[in-house]
Amino acid sequence: RQVRGRLLAVLREAHGPVPQAALDRVWHEPVQRARALDGLVSDGLVEPMPGGLYRLPLS
């Protein structure tokens, strides 16, 4: 839950799509971070975009 919260915080504070590298900096454990990001995408809370970018859904 902590990882998901940190990832969402980065996306909320951004003024546009966020590169994967920016999300990678918020949690040191890559497997846990990837699992959290995948879960956020599956839950519809994060939208993946071309070029390895992520954003919050527009609607």
Secondary structure, DSSP 8 states (H G I E B T S, - for coil): -HHHHHHHHHHHH-SS-EEHHHHHTT-S-HHHHHHHHHHHHHTTSSEEETTTEEE----
